Amino acid sequence: MRTEVAEALIDIEAELRRLGLWDRIPPSSEALASTEPFCLDTLSLPQWLQFVFLPTLYRMLEQEQSLPRRCAITPMAQEHFHGSGHGVDALLAALQRVDDLLTEGDEGLAR
Protein backbone atom coordinates (compact mmCIF):
# COMPACT_ATOMS: atom_id res chain seq x y z
CA MET A 1 0.00 0.00 0.00
CA ARG A 2 2.86 2.38 0.77
CA THR A 3 4.19 1.94 -2.77
CA GLU A 4 0.76 2.74 -4.19
CA VAL A 5 0.56 5.90 -2.07
CA ALA A 6 4.03 6.96 -3.25
CA GLU A 7 3.03 6.38 -6.88
CA ALA A 8 -0.12 8.48 -6.43
CA LEU A 9 1.93 11.29 -4.85
CA ILE A 10 4.28 11.24 -7.84
CA ASP A 11 1.23 11.47 -10.12
CA ILE A 12 -0.11 14.45 -8.15
CA GLU A 13 3.21 16.26 -8.52
CA ALA A 14 3.39 15.44 -12.24
CA GLU A 15 -0.13 16.75 -12.81
CA LEU A 16 0.51 19.96 -10.89
CA ARG A 17 3.57 20.51 -13.06
CA ARG A 18 1.70 19.66 -16.28
CA LEU A 19 -1.05 22.11 -15.37
CA GLY A 20 1.47 24.88 -14.66
CA LEU A 21 0.45 24.94 -11.01
CA TRP A 22 3.88 24.05 -9.59
CA ASP A 23 5.58 27.03 -7.93
CA ARG A 24 9.33 27.51 -8.07
CA ILE A 25 9.34 29.81 -5.05
CA PRO A 26 7.95 28.48 -1.77
CA PRO A 27 5.52 30.56 0.26
CA SER A 28 6.67 32.38 3.36
CA SER A 29 7.05 30.51 6.63
CA GLU A 30 4.16 32.58 7.96
CA ALA A 31 1.90 31.34 5.16
CA LEU A 32 2.93 27.75 5.84
CA ALA A 33 2.24 28.18 9.57
CA SER A 34 -1.50 28.70 9.02
CA THR A 35 -3.73 26.69 11.34
CA GLU A 36 -6.67 26.72 8.95
CA PRO A 37 -7.53 23.48 7.11
CA PHE A 38 -5.62 23.35 3.81
CA CYS A 39 -3.98 26.68 4.85
CA LEU A 40 -7.05 28.11 3.14
CA ASP A 41 -6.34 31.60 4.45
CA THR A 42 -2.77 31.79 3.15
CA LEU A 43 -2.24 29.31 0.27
CA SER A 44 -4.04 28.22 -2.86
CA LEU A 45 -4.95 24.53 -2.95
CA PRO A 46 -2.16 23.73 -5.45
CA GLN A 47 0.33 25.48 -3.15
CA TRP A 48 -0.95 23.50 -0.16
CA LEU A 49 -0.60 20.27 -2.10
CA GLN A 50 2.95 21.17 -3.18
CA PHE A 51 4.31 22.65 0.03
CA VAL A 52 2.35 20.88 2.79
CA PHE A 53 0.57 17.72 1.67
CA LEU A 54 3.17 16.14 -0.61
CA PRO A 55 6.21 16.84 1.62
CA THR A 56 4.37 15.59 4.70
CA LEU A 57 3.33 12.30 3.13
CA TYR A 58 6.71 11.79 1.43
CA ARG A 59 8.41 12.31 4.82
CA MET A 60 6.04 9.88 6.52
CA LEU A 61 6.74 7.27 3.86
CA GLU A 62 10.52 7.78 4.01
CA GLN A 63 10.56 7.58 7.81
CA GLU A 64 8.19 4.60 7.77
CA GLN A 65 5.75 6.44 10.01
CA SER A 66 2.12 5.44 10.28
CA LEU A 67 0.09 7.07 7.55
CA PRO A 68 -3.15 8.94 8.24
CA ARG A 69 -6.16 6.65 8.57
CA ARG A 70 -8.47 9.07 6.79
CA CYS A 71 -8.02 11.38 3.87
CA ALA A 72 -10.60 13.41 1.96
CA ILE A 73 -8.81 15.92 -0.24
CA THR A 74 -10.66 15.20 -3.48
CA PRO A 75 -13.89 17.07 -2.53
CA MET A 76 -11.85 20.19 -1.71
CA ALA A 77 -9.99 19.89 -5.02
CA GLN A 78 -13.23 19.40 -6.95
CA GLU A 79 -14.62 22.56 -5.39
CA HIS A 80 -11.39 24.50 -5.97
CA PHE A 81 -11.14 23.59 -9.66
CA HIS A 82 -14.87 23.68 -10.47
CA GLY A 83 -15.33 25.85 -13.55
CA SER A 84 -11.62 26.72 -13.74
CA GLY A 85 -11.17 25.42 -17.26
CA HIS A 86 -8.10 23.43 -16.19
CA GLY A 87 -8.03 19.83 -17.40
CA VAL A 88 -7.78 18.38 -13.89
CA ASP A 89 -9.28 14.91 -14.33
CA ALA A 90 -5.92 13.14 -13.91
CA LEU A 91 -5.07 15.27 -10.86
CA LEU A 92 -8.44 14.52 -9.27
CA ALA A 93 -8.00 10.81 -10.02
CA ALA A 94 -4.59 10.78 -8.29
CA LEU A 95 -6.01 12.62 -5.29
CA GLN A 96 -8.89 10.16 -5.15
CA ARG A 97 -6.40 7.26 -5.16
CA VAL A 98 -4.67 8.76 -2.11
CA ASP A 99 -8.03 9.31 -0.40
CA ASP A 100 -9.05 5.73 -1.11
CA LEU A 101 -5.75 4.18 -0.05
CA LEU A 102 -5.53 6.09 3.22
CA THR A 103 -9.19 5.57 4.10
CA GLU A 104 -9.35 1.83 3.40
CA GLY A 105 -9.06 0.98 7.06
CA ASP A 106 -6.53 -0.77 9.26
CA GLU A 107 -6.17 -3.79 6.96
CA GLY A 108 -5.05 -1.49 4.11
CA LEU A 109 -2.42 0.20 6.24
CA ALA A 110 -0.82 -3.09 7.23
CA ARG A 111 0.08 -3.98 3.64
Secondary structure, 3 states (H helix, E strand, C coil): CHHHHHHHHHHHHHHHHHCCCCCCCCCCHHHHCCCCHHHCCCCCHHHHHHHHHHHHHHHHHHCCCCCCCCCCCHHHHHHHHCCCCCCCHHHHHHHHHHHHHHCCCHHHHCC
